[in-house]
Amino acid sequence: MLSIFDMFSVGIGPSSSHTVGPMRAGKAFSDALVRKGLLGSVARIHVVLYGSLSRTGKGHGTDRAVAAGLGGWEPETVDPGHVLAVLDECCRKQEITLNFTHTIPFYREDIEFDLWRTLDYHPNGMEMKAFDSSGNELYSDTVYSVGGGFIIHGSEISGVCCKTAEGQGPAAVPYPFANAAELVDICGRESKSIADIVLENELVSHTEDEIKDYIHRVWHFMHECITTGCLSEETILPGGLRVHRRAPGLYRALAKTGDTAIFGENKELISRPLSTTNGSVMEWVDLFALAVNEENAGGGRIVTAPTNGAAGIVPAVLHYYWYFIDNADEAGVTEFLLTASAIGYLFKRNASISGAEVGCQGEVGSACSMAAGGLCAVLGGTPAQVENAAEIGIEHNLGLTCDPVGGLVQIPCIERNAMASNTAVNAARMALLSNGSHIVSLDSAIETMRQTGHDMMSKYRETSEGGLAVNVVEC
């Protein structure tokens, strides 16, 4: 089963599938050359990007991410500024250093965008090959970036549905579940919450201190991302569309008093509850989501939750809980994220969180569902009510296309996160007004999302060949 360590990971923008995944693929390829004793013999590297990776890779910085990964960098630790500059620097010097140690010639055409072919297993496919000085192939690998920063090597394709981001098989857990119905049944039988079940499963592979420390780290990075986005002095996002950052201005409009100036040098994470004298709660939720996704669009440090394109939703709703719920505490943050990770696992296992595979319903829709379930749990919802909240969150995102203008994670992605964040809050509140009984189950909605995504024409699945991507001609 996927762990919370997989579902929420610290990385960089703008895309988990087009930036984080390819960087991990490049790093894995470089590491394999070292492990096989081949690195010193490599004289040339050639990478081919296929499908969605090729069609929107320029806007997502996929080639830059691959170059950084080949150099030995990982999304969790790399300086975002280095990723923005690494490819231009390699092309200027006409060389690249593999795994920090072995320098070889490099030219821009060594990372090729094949706009005409898509590999069979997944739309986000790439091939990497290493050659010696005589042109002989030393090693090759086919890798798929399947959403959320997860990668799958071609050699792993059989039986990969429950593999982790590193491709390792699942450990045996005390409470395995394959769908939401099983999860709710386990909760009822064991008199435990969804978070309790997830925690018990996590304890198979990690100590309780490790789990709590990791969740605190994720929470810290979410908060830092929102803070940075709200206080940013940059006005225009990179990429050529000249999209204005709105979070800093909205924050200044809402934070007019000492009680609402929650970010800055003298403010701690516990500055709450917020007054809604200036603006509505909805506007604050908008702010939180916009701040994250503007940072993501700028290539900044974010938490993949469960993808980068939808990275603002879980943090925004979690910050709504932290700042607007009187009894919010660290234990609630832990419960929220453990619950959300269980819901994210169901989407990853039974459908997809990849926009290139099922459209934006797989990214924003799954994140909305995760956030709704997490919020419902910390507001006192039963497992049945949590399942209901998660179902409401995805049901009203079904059919959502992924059609980024210019191949950039900006339009409509940034606003879409703000809208879905407020939908998640509303979904949780609606579920709490019921007894958990409802006609459409979360499992049915997830299966519907999977079918809808597979029926969706490829031009609406992160290729920028349809929808807003072709109808918005001026910005």
PLY file of the C-alpha trace (Angstrom):
ply
format ascii 1.0
element vertex 475
property float x
property float y
property float z
element edge 474
property int vertex1
property int vertex2
end_header
0.00 0.00 0.00
1.16 3.53 -0.69
2.48 5.39 2.32
1.90 8.96 3.41
5.64 9.30 2.70
4.77 8.68 -0.96
1.50 10.59 -1.17
2.94 13.86 0.18
6.47 14.64 -0.95
8.50 17.83 -0.94
9.54 18.85 -4.42
9.60 21.73 -6.89
7.21 23.19 -9.43
5.65 23.37 -11.83
4.56 19.75 -12.40
4.82 16.49 -10.50
4.46 14.37 -13.65
6.43 16.62 -16.02
9.06 18.01 -13.64
9.41 15.94 -10.46
8.95 12.54 -12.14
11.39 13.23 -15.00
13.96 14.56 -12.54
13.65 11.36 -10.52
13.95 9.37 -13.76
17.15 11.22 -14.68
18.55 10.68 -11.20
17.65 6.97 -11.31
19.36 6.61 -14.71
22.52 8.32 -13.47
22.50 6.18 -10.31
22.09 3.02 -12.40
25.17 3.91 -14.44
27.14 4.22 -11.20
25.71 1.01 -9.77
26.56 -0.94 -12.93
30.08 0.45 -13.09
29.38 2.14 -16.42
29.54 5.84 -15.56
33.20 6.33 -16.46
32.65 4.81 -19.92
29.74 7.08 -20.88
30.53 9.53 -23.67
27.02 10.54 -24.69
23.48 10.59 -23.29
20.32 10.74 -25.40
16.83 11.19 -23.95
13.55 11.03 -25.89
10.33 12.41 -24.39
7.04 11.02 -25.73
3.33 11.82 -25.54
2.29 14.46 -23.06
5.88 14.84 -21.86
6.85 15.99 -25.35
3.77 18.10 -26.13
3.79 20.18 -22.93
7.33 19.47 -21.77
8.69 22.86 -22.79
6.11 24.72 -20.72
6.63 22.36 -17.78
10.43 22.51 -17.92
10.71 18.76 -18.46
14.04 19.02 -20.30
15.49 21.13 -17.48
14.28 18.62 -14.91
15.84 15.68 -16.79
19.16 17.53 -17.01
19.10 18.27 -13.28
18.29 14.63 -12.49
21.09 13.33 -14.72
23.39 15.66 -12.84
22.49 13.84 -9.63
19.95 16.22 -8.13
16.70 15.19 -6.43
13.46 17.22 -6.27
13.51 17.20 -2.46
16.90 18.91 -2.16
17.67 20.74 -5.40
17.77 24.53 -5.45
14.78 25.56 -7.62
16.94 28.27 -9.16
19.42 25.65 -10.34
16.68 23.78 -12.21
15.64 26.95 -14.01
19.21 27.57 -15.21
20.79 24.13 -15.56
19.84 23.35 -19.16
20.90 26.73 -20.53
24.20 26.37 -18.67
24.77 22.88 -20.07
24.01 24.10 -23.60
26.28 27.11 -23.18
29.19 24.95 -22.03
28.17 22.09 -24.35
28.70 19.64 -21.51
26.85 17.98 -18.67
28.22 16.43 -15.49
26.56 13.12 -14.64
26.03 12.29 -10.97
28.18 15.28 -9.94
31.38 13.51 -11.12
31.59 12.55 -14.82
31.50 15.31 -17.45
30.57 14.51 -21.06
29.67 16.54 -24.17
26.06 17.69 -24.26
23.88 19.50 -26.80
20.29 20.64 -26.62
19.21 17.97 -29.13
20.41 15.29 -26.69
17.01 15.74 -25.02
14.56 15.17 -27.85
10.84 16.00 -27.93
9.06 13.39 -30.06
5.74 15.07 -30.84
4.38 12.20 -32.90
4.60 9.10 -30.75
3.11 7.99 -27.44
4.32 4.87 -25.65
1.74 2.22 -24.90
1.82 1.97 -21.11
1.27 5.64 -20.19
1.17 9.01 -22.00
4.13 10.28 -19.94
6.85 8.03 -21.33
10.56 8.63 -21.86
13.56 6.65 -23.09
17.12 7.24 -21.89
20.23 5.77 -23.47
23.94 5.97 -22.66
26.66 5.39 -25.28
30.42 4.95 -25.16
32.95 6.86 -27.28
32.49 4.39 -30.15
28.73 4.88 -30.22
27.95 1.55 -28.62
24.92 1.50 -26.35
25.95 0.85 -22.76
22.62 1.05 -21.00
19.04 2.08 -21.72
15.87 2.50 -19.69
12.25 3.30 -20.41
10.51 5.21 -17.65
6.94 6.38 -17.17
6.04 9.39 -15.03
2.61 8.31 -13.85
1.54 11.33 -11.78
2.33 12.72 -8.37
6.07 12.35 -8.97
5.77 8.55 -9.12
7.87 6.80 -11.76
7.68 3.27 -13.09
10.48 1.61 -15.05
9.57 -0.47 -18.06
10.99 -3.55 -16.37
8.52 -3.10 -13.47
5.30 -2.85 -15.44
3.80 -6.21 -14.43
2.08 -5.90 -11.04
2.99 -2.29 -10.36
-0.33 -0.92 -9.09
0.79 -0.74 -5.49
4.49 0.06 -5.93
5.97 3.09 -4.21
7.67 5.97 -5.99
10.95 4.07 -5.66
9.45 0.95 -7.27
9.55 -1.16 -4.12
6.88 -3.73 -3.41
4.35 -3.11 -0.61
4.96 -4.29 2.94
2.30 -6.40 4.68
0.04 -4.21 6.79
-2.47 -5.08 9.51
-5.40 -3.37 7.79
-5.13 -3.74 4.00
-7.95 -2.16 2.00
-8.53 -1.90 -1.73
-11.50 0.46 -1.80
-13.44 2.90 0.35
-16.12 0.38 1.30
-13.50 -1.93 2.79
-11.88 0.98 4.63
-15.15 2.13 6.22
-16.00 -1.45 7.16
-12.62 -1.89 8.86
-13.15 1.34 10.80
-16.53 0.12 12.01
-15.28 -3.34 12.93
-12.21 -2.04 14.79
-13.89 1.09 16.24
-11.11 3.19 14.75
-10.97 6.30 12.61
-9.53 6.31 9.10
-6.46 8.10 10.46
-6.05 5.37 13.09
-6.10 2.67 10.39
-3.56 4.53 8.25
-1.29 5.08 11.24
-1.38 1.39 12.18
-0.42 0.51 8.61
2.39 3.09 8.58
3.84 1.64 11.80
4.82 -1.50 9.89
7.53 0.45 8.05
8.16 3.47 10.27
8.29 4.38 13.94
5.64 6.67 15.36
8.24 9.40 15.82
9.30 9.09 12.16
5.70 9.38 11.03
4.98 12.40 13.21
8.24 14.07 12.22
7.49 13.57 8.53
3.97 14.94 8.86
5.32 17.94 10.74
7.86 18.46 7.93
5.13 18.32 5.28
2.99 20.75 7.29
5.98 23.08 7.72
6.72 23.14 3.99
3.05 23.73 3.16
3.03 26.69 5.51
6.31 28.04 4.18
5.01 27.80 0.62
1.90 29.80 1.47
3.99 32.35 3.37
6.41 32.76 0.47
3.56 33.10 -2.02
1.79 35.73 0.06
4.93 37.81 0.65
6.45 37.44 -2.83
7.70 40.62 -4.43
7.57 39.11 -7.91
4.67 40.39 -9.98
4.72 38.27 -13.19
4.97 34.50 -13.45
7.60 33.10 -15.87
6.70 31.39 -19.12
5.57 34.13 -21.49
1.86 34.39 -20.69
2.57 37.33 -18.34
0.18 36.00 -15.71
0.13 38.31 -12.69
0.64 36.97 -9.20
-2.49 37.76 -7.22
-1.70 36.27 -3.82
0.50 39.14 -2.56
-2.11 41.77 -3.37
-4.95 39.70 -1.94
-2.95 39.10 1.22
-2.32 42.83 1.66
-6.03 43.47 1.22
-7.01 40.87 3.83
-4.20 41.45 6.33
-5.01 45.00 7.36
-4.77 44.50 11.12
-2.36 42.86 13.55
-4.85 40.03 14.00
-4.91 39.20 10.32
-1.28 39.88 9.33
-0.50 36.22 9.88
2.66 35.99 7.75
5.86 37.91 8.27
8.91 38.25 10.46
7.15 38.42 13.81
4.36 35.97 13.19
4.33 32.35 14.36
2.43 29.45 12.85
-0.03 29.60 15.77
-1.36 33.11 15.03
-5.05 32.24 15.05
-8.03 32.17 14.95
-8.43 34.70 12.20
-10.93 37.52 12.22
-13.08 37.76 9.12
-13.54 41.52 9.49
-11.53 41.97 6.33
-12.89 39.63 3.70
-14.78 36.38 3.95
-13.46 32.97 4.93
-13.85 31.98 1.29
-11.42 34.72 0.23
-8.84 33.48 2.73
-9.15 29.97 1.32
-8.72 31.43 -2.16
-5.60 33.21 -0.94
-4.03 30.08 0.51
-4.58 28.12 -2.71
-3.42 30.92 -5.01
-0.25 31.42 -2.98
0.76 27.78 -3.33
0.00 27.45 -7.01
1.68 30.69 -7.94
4.79 29.41 -6.18
4.41 26.15 -8.07
4.02 27.96 -11.40
7.19 29.89 -10.61
9.14 26.68 -10.07
9.33 27.12 -6.30
9.44 24.64 -3.44
6.07 22.96 -2.87
4.53 19.80 -1.47
3.16 17.40 -4.07
-0.37 16.78 -2.75
-1.02 14.50 -4.58
0.30 16.34 -7.68
1.89 19.72 -8.33
-0.91 20.95 -10.56
-3.30 20.45 -7.63
-0.79 21.23 -4.88
-2.73 24.19 -3.47
-5.91 22.39 -2.42
-4.86 20.25 0.54
-2.69 23.05 2.03
-5.46 25.63 1.55
-8.10 23.51 3.29
-5.64 22.49 6.00
-4.88 26.16 6.63
-8.60 26.87 6.76
-8.76 24.30 9.55
-5.72 25.77 11.31
-6.76 29.40 11.15
-10.54 29.28 11.37
-11.38 26.34 13.63
-11.06 27.26 17.30
-9.72 23.96 18.62
-7.31 23.27 15.75
-4.06 21.68 16.89
-1.10 19.62 15.68
-2.95 16.37 16.40
-5.66 17.57 14.02
-3.09 18.33 11.34
-1.81 14.77 11.66
-5.33 13.32 11.48
-6.15 15.48 8.45
-3.10 14.38 6.46
-3.37 10.70 7.41
-7.02 10.69 6.34
-6.29 12.54 3.11
-3.49 10.12 2.26
-5.87 7.15 2.52
-8.24 8.79 0.05
-5.37 9.67 -2.27
-4.24 6.05 -2.20
-7.69 4.93 -3.40
-7.48 7.26 -6.40
-3.93 6.18 -7.21
-4.80 2.49 -6.85
-8.17 2.37 -8.59
-7.95 5.16 -11.16
-5.18 7.72 -11.67
-3.86 11.05 -10.39
-2.24 11.86 -13.73
-3.69 14.65 -15.83
-2.10 13.10 -18.90
-3.99 9.88 -18.25
-7.45 10.99 -17.04
-7.53 14.78 -17.30
-7.57 17.33 -14.50
-10.27 15.39 -12.66
-7.41 13.08 -11.66
-5.41 15.97 -10.19
-7.73 18.71 -8.93
-10.59 16.24 -8.45
-8.60 13.81 -6.34
-7.03 16.62 -4.31
-10.47 18.13 -3.66
-11.69 14.73 -2.48
-8.67 14.24 -0.24
-9.03 17.69 1.32
-12.77 17.27 1.86
-12.26 13.94 3.62
-9.43 15.26 5.75
-11.40 18.30 6.85
-14.51 16.26 7.60
-12.42 13.97 9.82
-10.93 16.77 11.94
-14.33 18.42 12.29
-15.60 15.27 13.99
-16.99 13.33 11.06
-17.46 9.58 11.24
-15.69 7.36 8.68
-18.98 7.15 6.74
-19.25 10.96 6.71
-15.60 11.26 5.65
-16.28 8.89 2.76
-19.33 10.98 1.86
-17.31 14.21 1.92
-14.64 12.67 -0.30
-17.30 11.47 -2.73
-18.87 14.92 -2.96
-15.43 16.39 -3.61
-14.76 14.20 -6.65
-18.31 13.90 -7.99
-18.46 17.57 -8.87
-15.09 17.52 -10.60
-15.91 14.58 -12.89
-15.05 15.24 -16.52
-12.62 18.06 -15.76
-10.20 18.38 -18.66
-6.49 19.18 -18.51
-5.90 21.85 -21.14
-3.11 24.15 -19.89
-2.62 27.27 -21.99
0.88 27.29 -23.43
1.65 24.03 -21.66
2.14 26.04 -18.47
0.68 25.19 -15.05
-0.97 28.61 -14.86
-4.22 28.93 -16.83
-6.62 27.46 -15.74
-4.66 25.57 -13.08
-4.09 28.30 -10.48
-7.70 29.48 -10.26
-8.92 25.90 -10.46
-7.11 25.13 -7.19
-8.85 28.02 -5.44
-12.27 26.91 -6.68
-11.70 23.29 -5.66
-10.45 24.32 -2.21
-13.72 26.02 -1.42
-15.59 23.07 -2.92
-13.73 20.81 -0.49
-14.72 22.94 2.50
-18.33 22.92 1.35
-18.24 19.16 0.73
-17.01 18.51 4.27
-19.70 20.75 5.75
-22.42 19.09 3.68
-21.29 15.62 4.74
-21.34 16.64 8.40
-25.01 17.63 8.01
-25.87 14.07 6.98
-25.57 10.71 8.70
-23.11 9.46 6.10
-25.76 7.70 4.04
-25.72 8.61 0.33
-26.57 7.05 -3.01
-23.29 7.56 -4.92
-20.33 5.90 -3.18
-16.76 7.14 -3.34
-15.79 3.88 -5.04
-18.43 4.45 -7.74
-17.21 8.01 -8.28
-13.58 6.90 -8.56
-14.51 4.22 -11.08
-16.54 6.80 -13.02
-13.53 9.10 -13.04
-11.35 6.30 -14.40
-13.82 5.48 -17.18
-14.39 9.14 -18.03
-10.65 9.75 -18.23
-10.07 6.85 -20.56
-12.97 7.98 -22.77
-11.65 11.55 -22.87
-9.97 12.53 -26.14
-6.20 12.85 -25.79
-6.30 16.53 -26.74
-8.02 17.20 -23.40
-5.43 15.25 -21.39
-2.43 17.52 -20.84
-1.34 17.83 -24.43
-2.39 21.49 -24.91
-4.03 20.43 -28.19
-7.62 21.26 -27.23
-9.87 23.28 -24.93
-8.59 26.53 -23.47
-5.10 25.74 -24.73
-6.17 26.41 -28.32
-9.00 28.90 -27.76
-7.08 31.39 -25.61
-4.91 33.13 -28.16
-4.17 36.36 -26.29
-3.42 36.98 -22.61
0 1
1 2
2 3
3 4
4 5
5 6
6 7
7 8
8 9
9 10
10 11
11 12
12 13
13 14
14 15
15 16
16 17
17 18
18 19
19 20
20 21
21 22
22 23
23 24
24 25
25 26
26 27
27 28
28 29
29 30
30 31
31 32
32 33
33 34
34 35
35 36
36 37
37 38
38 39
39 40
40 41
41 42
42 43
43 44
44 45
45 46
46 47
47 48
48 49
49 50
50 51
51 52
52 53
53 54
54 55
55 56
56 57
57 58
58 59
59 60
60 61
61 62
62 63
63 64
64 65
65 66
66 67
67 68
68 69
69 70
70 71
71 72
72 73
73 74
74 75
75 76
76 77
77 78
78 79
79 80
80 81
81 82
82 83
83 84
84 85
85 86
86 87
87 88
88 89
89 90
90 91
91 92
92 93
93 94
94 95
95 96
96 97
97 98
98 99
99 100
100 101
101 102
102 103
103 104
104 105
105 106
106 107
107 108
108 109
109 110
110 111
111 112
112 113
113 114
114 115
115 116
116 117
117 118
118 119
119 120
120 121
121 122
122 123
123 124
124 125
125 126
126 127
127 128
128 129
129 130
130 131
131 132
132 133
133 134
134 135
135 136
136 137
137 138
138 139
139 140
140 141
141 142
142 143
143 144
144 145
145 146
146 147
147 148
148 149
149 150
150 151
151 152
152 153
153 154
154 155
155 156
156 157
157 158
158 159
159 160
160 161
161 162
162 163
163 164
164 165
165 166
166 167
167 168
168 169
169 170
170 171
171 172
172 173
173 174
174 175
175 176
176 177
177 178
178 179
179 180
180 181
181 182
182 183
183 184
184 185
185 186
186 187
187 188
188 189
189 190
190 191
191 192
192 193
193 194
194 195
195 196
196 197
197 198
198 199
199 200
200 201
201 202
202 203
203 204
204 205
205 206
206 207
207 208
208 209
209 210
210 211
211 212
212 213
213 214
214 215
215 216
216 217
217 218
218 219
219 220
220 221
221 222
222 223
223 224
224 225
225 226
226 227
227 228
228 229
229 230
230 231
231 232
232 233
233 234
234 235
235 236
236 237
237 238
238 239
239 240
240 241
241 242
242 243
243 244
244 245
245 246
246 247
247 248
248 249
249 250
250 251
251 252
252 253
253 254
254 255
255 256
256 257
257 258
258 259
259 260
260 261
261 262
262 263
263 264
264 265
265 266
266 267
267 268
268 269
269 270
270 271
271 272
272 273
273 274
274 275
275 276
276 277
277 278
278 279
279 280
280 281
281 282
282 283
283 284
284 285
285 286
286 287
287 288
288 289
289 290
290 291
291 292
292 293
293 294
294 295
295 296
296 297
297 298
298 299
299 300
300 301
301 302
302 303
303 304
304 305
305 306
306 307
307 308
308 309
309 310
310 311
311 312
312 313
313 314
314 315
315 316
316 317
317 318
318 319
319 320
320 321
321 322
322 323
323 324
324 325
325 326
326 327
327 328
328 329
329 330
330 331
331 332
332 333
333 334
334 335
335 336
336 337
337 338
338 339
339 340
340 341
341 342
342 343
343 344
344 345
345 346
346 347
347 348
348 349
349 350
350 351
351 352
352 353
353 354
354 355
355 356
356 357
357 358
358 359
359 360
360 361
361 362
362 363
363 364
364 365
365 366
366 367
367 368
368 369
369 370
370 371
371 372
372 373
373 374
374 375
375 376
376 377
377 378
378 379
379 380
380 381
381 382
382 383
383 384
384 385
385 386
386 387
387 388
388 389
389 390
390 391
391 392
392 393
393 394
394 395
395 396
396 397
397 398
398 399
399 400
400 401
401 402
402 403
403 404
404 405
405 406
406 407
407 408
408 409
409 410
410 411
411 412
412 413
413 414
414 415
415 416
416 417
417 418
418 419
419 420
420 421
421 422
422 423
423 424
424 425
425 426
426 427
427 428
428 429
429 430
430 431
431 432
432 433
433 434
434 435
435 436
436 437
437 438
438 439
439 440
440 441
441 442
442 443
443 444
444 445
445 446
446 447
447 448
448 449
449 450
450 451
451 452
452 453
453 454
454 455
455 456
456 457
457 458
458 459
459 460
460 461
461 462
462 463
463 464
464 465
465 466
466 467
467 468
468 469
469 470
470 471
471 472
472 473
473 474
